[in-house]
Amino acid sequence: MLIDEIEVQGSSLSFKCLNLKIDDIKTTFDTIMQKGDIFDIDAGTPGFHDCDCDKGVIRGFYSNLASFNVEFFKDGITTKEEFKRIESCEFLITPERIYLFGKQGPQKLIEMALSAATGEHVERVEFDNHCMELVQGRLTVMKSIVVENPKDKEIRRARLTGHMEDYESYNIVEPNNHEINSISGIIETPLGAMTLTVDKKGKVRLGVKRGLIINLDNLNWILELITSDAGPAPIKTLIEGASENAPF
């Protein structure tokens, strides 16, 4: 598998994005390897591991040890024992943005680790109401939309189905005073129809077939679908089985 390809292990793929000023990928890779923390199981130190750089992309993992307790019942006494497990997130670093996949704990830690190693500000990508409205208009089938009102309103949160054009008749949300928390529906992509779920905190979830391979161009296409007024540009490279007939 190429360095810029992700194979979906289950029935969905979730990711978040970060923005980081990158002038040169190879220099950034060398900086991370020299100044970044390296994952050490024995010492319990979170850090980077299994990193590689090729074709203008850095790919690797950031892991930490997370504690959890297991209860045992023995001789009439309940006891707890602490264990540790490895939690990991996989990342793709490109000149435009960083994609994160996997556990939430390491995703939060890698933001600080990248900032410390590079000396640059790392910013998490989030989606405002305008982005959510763009997504709504580009879905072929709307499944659900979660709307939030200010906390002083009687109805603070409402889950609706259908497009928001008709929402005022329900008297649930405050016109021009609400936020779209999340939105979900079917979208046509160069890889075929997928279930797309987007929330305002920047999490994107794709419902796909197990074993589907998504490359970096497809991920960029999805993000442009959410954030670009003009919509995503035609895909640059198609993997086997992909279609050029997506609507954007």
NORDASUL-V656076 format. One record per residue. N is the residue number from 0. RES is the residue in one small letter. NEAR is the number of other C-alpha atoms within 10 Angstrom. Layout:
N&RES&NEAR, N&RES&NEAR
//
This chain:
0&m&7, 1&l&8, 2&i&17, 3&d&19, 4&e&17, 5&i&19, 6&e&13, 7&v&18, 8&q&12, 9&g&12, 10&s&12, 11&s&17, 12&l&21, 13&s&18, 14&f&21, 15&k&20, 16&c&22, 17&l&18, 18&n&18, 19&l&21, 20&k&15, 21&i&16, 22&d&10, 23&d&11, 24&i&18, 25&k&16, 26&t&12, 27&t&20, 28&f&20, 29&d&12, 30&t&15, 31&i&20, 32&m&16, 33&q&11, 34&k&13, 35&g&19, 36&d&18, 37&i&17, 38&f&19, 39&d&15, 40&i&14, 41&d&7, 42&a&8, 43&g&14, 44&t&14, 45&p&23, 46&g&20, 47&f&24, 48&h&18, 49&d&11, 50&c&16, 51&d&14, 52&c&17, 53&d&13, 54&k&11, 55&g&13, 56&v&18, 57&i&21, 58&r&21, 59&g&16, 60&f&21, 61&y&26, 62&s&26, 63&n&22, 64&l&21, 65&a&14, 66&s&10, 67&f&11, 68&n&11, 69&v&9, 70&e&10, 71&f&12, 72&f&9, 73&k&8, 74&d&6, 75&g&7, 76&i&7, 77&t&9, 78&t&11, 79&k&11, 80&e&9, 81&e&9, 82&f&11, 83&k&12, 84&r&11, 85&i&13, 86&e&17, 87&s&22, 88&c&22, 89&e&22, 90&f&22, 91&l&23, 92&i&24, 93&t&20, 94&p&16, 95&e&12, 96&r&18, 97&i&21, 98&y&19, 99&l&23, 100&f&19, 101&g&18, 102&k&16, 103&q&14, 104&g&15, 105&p&25, 106&q&24, 107&k&12, 108&l&16, 109&i&22, 110&e&17, 111&m&12, 112&a&22, 113&l&21, 114&s&16, 115&a&16, 116&a&16, 117&t&19, 118&g&11, 119&e&12, 120&h&14, 121&v&19, 122&e&14, 123&r&16, 124&v&16, 125&e&16, 126&f&18, 127&d&16, 128&n&14, 129&h&15, 130&c&19, 131&m&21, 132&e&16, 133&l&17, 134&v&23, 135&q&22, 136&g&12, 137&r&18, 138&l&19, 139&t&13, 140&v&16, 141&m&21, 142&k&17, 143&s&17, 144&i&23, 145&v&16, 146&v&21, 147&e&20, 148&n&21, 149&p&14, 150&k&9, 151&d&7, 152&k&12, 153&e&10, 154&i&15, 155&r&15, 156&r&19, 157&a&14, 158&r&14, 159&l&17, 160&t&14, 161&g&14, 162&h&16, 163&m&13, 164&e&7, 165&d&8, 166&y&15, 167&e&11, 168&s&8, 169&y&8, 170&n&9, 171&i&19, 172&v&22, 173&e&17, 174&p&11, 175&n&7, 176&n&9, 177&h&15, 178&e&20, 179&i&23, 180&n&21, 181&s&22, 182&i&24, 183&s&23, 184&g&22, 185&i&18, 186&i&23, 187&e&19, 188&t&20, 189&p&21, 190&l&20, 191&g&14, 192&a&14, 193&m&19, 194&t&18, 195&l&24, 196&t&21, 197&v&24, 198&d&19, 199&k&18, 200&k&14, 201&g&17, 202&k&17, 203&v&20, 204&r&18, 205&l&20, 206&g&18, 207&v&19, 208&k&14, 209&r&13, 210&g&13, 211&l&17, 212&i&19, 213&i&18, 214&n&17, 215&l&17, 216&d&17, 217&n&21, 218&l&16, 219&n&17, 220&w&20, 221&i&19, 222&l&15, 223&e&16, 224&l&21, 225&i&22, 226&t&19, 227&s&15, 228&d&11, 229&a&10, 230&g&18, 231&p&17, 232&a&12, 233&p&14, 234&i&16, 235&k&9, 236&t&12, 237&l&15, 238&i&14, 239&e&8, 240&g&10, 241&a&16, 242&s&14, 243&e&15, 244&n&12, 245&a&15, 246&p&13, 247&f&16
//
